[in-house]
């Protein structure tokens, strides 16, 4: 484990990364938009060196991507592991919406998609049964547009039933941005850390104003209070820009890392996956900045 890799750990068209750990193994997925096979799955033992092991959508009969416009299709998957089963949620834009697929082996085969209720994009799952507390329930979160012209969005949540693979119960609106007028609050992920629920989102859009913000609550349904220093990862102006859409993972020795997307200006490779070291300041995540050394 090198801690932080200044060059992309997955180079070239690897946007919106999501990661989970099972024992000593890490598994990561990224968006694939209109391309087939969809939702590539990667494996690593150190978060730096990754090997593609398959795709969560590799059967044309499983999901029809015909007619998807460029950069539409499959948006922002999240991968999580719970009681021996991998759950992967994603959104088919301009289609039926959110869905979940499952597998006992992340290399496949994955189940056929099960469609989930609700509006929006950038879905995530939170299994509230970790070592830091929680009541064992599972939750589905996503972003949805409130005012597209103004870039106003909100983060909503409902309970997820893992065995039945469906949503249930009331809807909760958790977050609408770190400040009045915040634009494009999206990519929500929830974690329980030291007994407190941490909400991590992207903000500012996926161009040069892209950032990461954080909020906390004593209960999973809120209310959430933003970090006093938001954004916790400000818009990047250095050799790697557009950084955001982060997902946290804890290493076996108790340290924290984040995978996130970034862009190397002048590169034709688009959004790539980078790795950041996470430290903590009064319970809030502190991201090491993305730097480019020119090795790749």
Secondary structure, DSSP 8 states (H G I E B T S, - for coil): --S--SS-SB-SS--S-EEEEETTEEEEE---BT-SSEEEEEEESSSSS-EEEEEEE--TTT---TT--TT-SEEEEEEEEETTEEEEEEEETTTTEEEEEEESSTTS-----EE---S-EEEEEEE--STT---S-EEEEEEEEEETTTTEEEEEEEEEETTTTEEEEEEEEEES-SSTT----EEEEEEEETTEEEEEEEES-SSTT-EEEEEEESSTT---EE-TT--SB---BSSSEEEEEEEEEE-TTS-EEEEEEEE-TT-SS-SEEEEEEEEEETTEEEE------S--
